[in-house]
Amino acid sequence: MKLAFGDCILDLAARQLSRGGAIVTLEPKMYQLLEVLIQRRPAVVTNQELDEILWPKSYVVRSSLTRLVSELRQALGDTPSNSQFIRTVYKVGYSFCADVQSVTAQQRRPANLGLVWNGQVLLLPEGEHIAGRDAECSLVIDAATVSRRHARITVQSAIATIEDLGSTNGTHVDGVRISSATQFTAGSKIGLGTTVLLVKATGAAEPTIRVDSDPAGALDLPGS
């Protein structure tokens, strides 16, 4: 079974984690900690329980678990101050707080998504795509409020996510400014600054095509 959360895919059968399409190396106890927290979500797993699971019949100082959680957060791209995956319950334990989706064989088919902008459909095949004004970006969006390297879009196992790259005017999904990798689907509206792109489903081998109207001006973000 494969579980998807944020821009990560956890393959339980292979005991392997990937993030943004790249394999993330986890030491055995880090993987075990992640697996326990996900399986017990959204319940809080106490510090004592985790000590007994991770270090059975052994005495360990509290800093051992704290260090392991910190390293796992780093591997997931998570932080204690803006936790997207692992929530700390002060002096009690930890819980996994992200939405998790089971990726079935059917869902692992290509996502076949595209971004409608400036009268064109920009296809999003499997892999990583950088959107921005820079001519070297794989998705060139030449608009005034779009940064040179604005956002990273990752499509993996039919799961599409977008992550802001420190842009000047921010990245939005359906009108909400994002601060971490965020999943989107067909019908979502992606905002790069005040430029909005509609996500649409496309054919498996569909080339870039012209569309009848330019949705960029019609889908402006509120207050833009």
BELDAUR-V563485 format. One record per backbone hydrogen bond with DSSP energy under -1.0 kcal/mol. NH is the residue of the N-H (numbers start at 0). CO is the residue of the C=O. Records with the same first field share a line. If there is no record, write none. Layout:
NH = CO / CO
This chain:
2 = 9
3 = 100
4 = 7
7 = 4
8 = 17
9 = 2
10 = 15
11 = 0
14 = 10
15 = 10
17 = 8
18 = 21
19 = 6
21 = 18
23 = 16
30 = 26
31 = 27
32 = 28
33 = 29
34 = 30
35 = 31
36 = 32
37 = 33
38 = 34
39 = 35
42 = 39
44 = 93
46 = 91
49 = 45
50 = 46
51 = 47
52 = 48
53 = 49
54 = 50
57 = 54
63 = 60
65 = 61
66 = 62
67 = 63
68 = 64
69 = 65
70 = 66
71 = 67
72 = 68
73 = 69
74 = 70
75 = 71
77 = 72
86 = 94
88 = 92
91 = 88
92 = 88
93 = 44
94 = 86
96 = 84
100 = 3
102 = 1
107 = 103
108 = 105
113 = 199
114 = 121
115 = 197
116 = 119
119 = 116
120 = 208
121 = 114
123 = 112
126 = 154
128 = 152
130 = 150
131 = 138
132 = 146
133 = 147
136 = 133
138 = 129
140 = 131
142 = 140
145 = 142
149 = 130
150 = 130
151 = 162
152 = 128
153 = 160
154 = 126
155 = 158
158 = 155
160 = 153
161 = 181
162 = 151
164 = 149
171 = 190
172 = 175
173 = 188
175 = 172
177 = 170
181 = 161
183 = 159
186 = 198
187 = 184
189 = 196
190 = 171
191 = 194
192 = 169
194 = 191
196 = 189
197 = 115
198 = 187
199 = 113
201 = 111
205 = 202
210 = 118
218 = 214
223 = 220
